């Protein structure tokens, strides 16, 4: 496999990983927020829910600060195309 095809494959894989991480963090944040609202059955409540929500928000912010994989893939595709 040519070098640029391997690079493209690695970038696609990284984009999938970032998208999955964002989805999981969103779910984790929703569970923590439910605990703060006092929803029945929420595994976290009170201080633990507040802490989890804060950590989820920080992680989502850090993930959002990473290079946007769509932009990277678009630029690479334009150069290879």
Secondary structure by P-SEA (a helix, b strand, c coil): ccaaaaaaaaaaaaaaaaaaaaaaaaaaaaaaaaaaaccccccccaaaaaaaaaaaaaaaaaaaacccaaaaaaaaaaaac
